Amino acid sequence: MGNIKQKIWDLSNSYIKIVVGLIIYTIGYTCFLLPYQITCGGVGGISALIFYATGFQAQYSYLLINCILLILALRIMGFSYFSRTIIATVLASFFIGFIQEFITLDDGTLYKCIGDQKFMACVIGGCLEGLGLAIVFLAGGSTGGTDIIASCVNKYKDISLGRVLLYADIVIISCSYFLFHDVETLVIGYLAMIVSMNILDFTINGARQSVQFIIISDKCDYIANEVGVKMERGVTILYGEGWYSKEQRRVLLIMAKKHESRQLFDLIHALDHKAFVSMCNVEGVFGEGFDKLKK
């Protein structure tokens, strides 16, 4: 019963994070990019171009394009990928439509939240998009779009997901020039993409960053016991041999969160100030006490 409750709680927590991430993403997209005719990447960028050219609401084109891509990818990526992505796609489409209707003025134009400051709108919109997407990805969700194309290509070709997404975004943003014939709009679109990608990477890497300690000490037992009791971290003992001395030594391997590194240094120094300690940053540590390994 306890395991079932924990699974329900974890699932509920993940969906709450996905919803929060989608709300942040759609606020950045709808309030700061659409009103200023800033074309971003992905399906959101395609929907924006359709909206600028025809006035057709972005929520409908966003949902329609994603559904077509998902149906095409169903055979390649499987039903599990389809089910996870379609939920986020429908929610994102709903939020875009709700916010767009809320900020639409009587003359049919969209309200500009920060006046005529197009550059600031680009920065704020890019930041919100990147942050929102990072929260969704960290919760195990997916917004679909060009991610679907990238996943399909990556499954059969030795091309990284990031490279496919970058190429797709560049093509989509470049198409805005044929609509507006304005180099400034094109450059600002690229800037919004760069800001969004950097915030996305910074948030994901910052949330997952951990440290790895390698400790050589004559008091391994004391250090391992204190780490286990006071920090509740696991310790792995490795067996090594000094090349010069030929002496057999035990080596402690410890994984911890980055913010715990100061506490671990203080603990080691208190027990053995002569210990040899090596610390390095690591990303994407999965397992008990760290991130869960997601499919």
Summary of the structure (lengths in Angstrom):
residues: 295
radius of gyration: 24.3
end to end distance: 24.0
largest distance: 83.2
contacts: 946
relative contact order: 0.12
helix: 65%
strand: 13%
